Amino acid sequence: MISIVGVNDISLSLHKRLKDSILVGPYKEKLSPSHRNEGITYLTLPYVIPRECKTIVDLTFNTITSLVINDFALKSSKKLISVLRYDNNVIVKSISKNSCVRCLLEEKKDLSNYLVINYLAPDIETLLNLVLTSLSSGESFSVSGNDVVKLNFTKGCNSCIEGNYKFLEEEYGEIINENCGNNSSGVFPIDDRNIDIPFINRILRKSGIEILEENEDYTSFLAEGKKVFLFKNGRAMIFGTRSKEETEYLFRKYVGN
């Protein structure tokens, strides 16, 4: 069984191709009986990914969450394929001895979300084929524009060498999602982040999303009929949401890390 973590157009397409798979992650509603409509944190992963699942595909496109999933997969001896942003490339990373996601990302937390990955990848079909190849071969790939090369990255870190799974021991990846009344929610990442507002606005515009207001400290935009206020430290207000799952889905899709 394969657990596909993250719910978006790319993960939904992969789920259709992999018959023995389940979807894990917040969405606006529960998609099917095999969908675990849950938030993804260091606390929830042991409960939403079945013990019999031997393989995880991380399509959350969220750098901090990917580090949590990486440590969970290593500690649980599960195969992991992660898709993430690294130096303006899309990386399809298979964890192996002395080479995991933490080796790449711990000191370099590039903003990564669904829109950024869509912008950097040539197309969904190419990305899906690379994930399927990585699942069968254990190879990793780097995608820059239309160029795809095998990624031979070996470093070793405290997770894959020492077994020090710090991203399972602290509140990494967790977001505090509070209903504020009037169908609105506040999202407060536990660690302040330095969001590049001009960069995210550029990606939003390229994706056809309307920017309502912007300055150096925050931006507001319309996403799927919902009004989002995003501040530079990663905090957000989302208006028009009706559930915690919908709020987290919108935040991870349009904001990400």
Secondary structure in CASP SS format (residue, H / E / C, confidence):
PFRMAT SS
TARGET T0000
AUTHOR 0000-0000-0000
METHOD secondary structure of the structure
MODEL  1
M C 1.00
I E 1.00
S E 1.00
I E 1.00
V E 1.00
G C 1.00
V C 1.00
N C 1.00
D H 1.00
I H 1.00
S H 1.00
L H 1.00
S H 1.00
L H 1.00
H H 1.00
K H 1.00
R H 1.00
L C 1.00
K C 1.00
D C 1.00
S E 1.00
I E 1.00
L E 1.00
V E 1.00
G C 1.00
P C 1.00
Y C 1.00
K C 1.00
E C 1.00
K C 1.00
L C 1.00
S C 1.00
P C 1.00
S C 1.00
H E 1.00
R E 1.00
N C 1.00
E C 1.00
G C 1.00
I C 1.00
T C 1.00
Y C 1.00
L C 1.00
T C 1.00
L H 1.00
P H 1.00
Y H 1.00
V H 1.00
I C 1.00
P C 1.00
R C 1.00
E C 1.00
C C 1.00
K C 1.00
T E 1.00
I E 1.00
V E 1.00
D E 1.00
L C 1.00
T C 1.00
F C 1.00
N C 1.00
T H 1.00
I H 1.00
T H 1.00
S H 1.00
L H 1.00
V H 1.00
I H 1.00
N H 1.00
D H 1.00
F H 1.00
A H 1.00
L H 1.00
K H 1.00
S H 1.00
S C 1.00
K C 1.00
K E 1.00
L E 1.00
I E 1.00
S E 1.00
V E 1.00
L E 1.00
R E 1.00
Y E 1.00
D C 1.00
N C 1.00
N E 1.00
V E 1.00
I E 1.00
V E 1.00
K E 1.00
S E 1.00
I C 1.00
S E 1.00
K C 1.00
N C 1.00
S E 1.00
C C 1.00
V H 1.00
R H 1.00
C H 1.00
L H 1.00
L H 1.00
E C 1.00
E C 1.00
K C 1.00
K C 1.00
D C 1.00
L C 1.00
S C 1.00
N C 1.00
Y H 1.00
L H 1.00
V H 1.00
I H 1.00
N H 1.00
Y H 1.00
L H 1.00
A C 1.00
P C 1.00
D C 1.00
I H 1.00
E H 1.00
T H 1.00
L H 1.00
L H 1.00
N H 1.00
L H 1.00
V H 1.00
L H 1.00
T H 1.00
S H 1.00
L H 1.00
S H 1.00
S H 1.00
G C 1.00
E C 1.00
S C 1.00
F E 1.00
S E 1.00
V E 1.00
S E 1.00
G C 1.00
N C 1.00
D E 1.00
V E 1.00
V E 1.00
K E 1.00
L C 1.00
N C 1.00
F C 1.00
T C 1.00
K C 1.00
G C 1.00
C C 1.00
N C 1.00
S C 1.00
C C 1.00
I C 1.00
E C 1.00
G C 1.00
N C 1.00
Y C 1.00
K H 1.00
F H 1.00
L H 1.00
E C 1.00
E C 1.00
E C 1.00
Y C 1.00
G C 1.00
E C 1.00
I E 1.00
I E 1.00
N E 1.00
E E 1.00
N E 1.00
C E 1.00
G E 1.00
N C 1.00
N C 1.00
S E 1.00
S E 1.00
G E 1.00
V E 1.00
F E 1.00
P E 1.00
I C 1.00
D C 1.00
D C 1.00
R C 1.00
N C 1.00
I C 1.00
D C 1.00
I H 1.00
P H 1.00
F H 1.00
I H 1.00
N H 1.00
R H 1.00
I H 1.00
L H 1.00
R H 1.00
K H 1.00
S C 1.00
G C 1.00
I C 1.00
E C 1.00
I E 1.00
L E 1.00
E E 1.00
E E 1.00
N C 1.00
E C 1.00
D C 1.00
Y E 1.00
T E 1.00
S E 1.00
F E 1.00
L E 1.00
A E 1.00
E C 1.00
G C 1.00
K E 1.00
K E 1.00
V E 1.00
F E 1.00
L E 1.00
F E 1.00
K C 1.00
N C 1.00
G C 1.00
R C 1.00
A E 1.00
M E 1.00
I E 1.00
F E 1.00
G C 1.00
T C 1.00
R C 1.00
S C 1.00
K H 1.00
E H 1.00
E H 1.00
T H 1.00
E H 1.00
Y H 1.00
L H 1.00
F H 1.00
R H 1.00
K H 1.00
Y H 1.00
V C 1.00
G C 1.00
N C 1.00
END
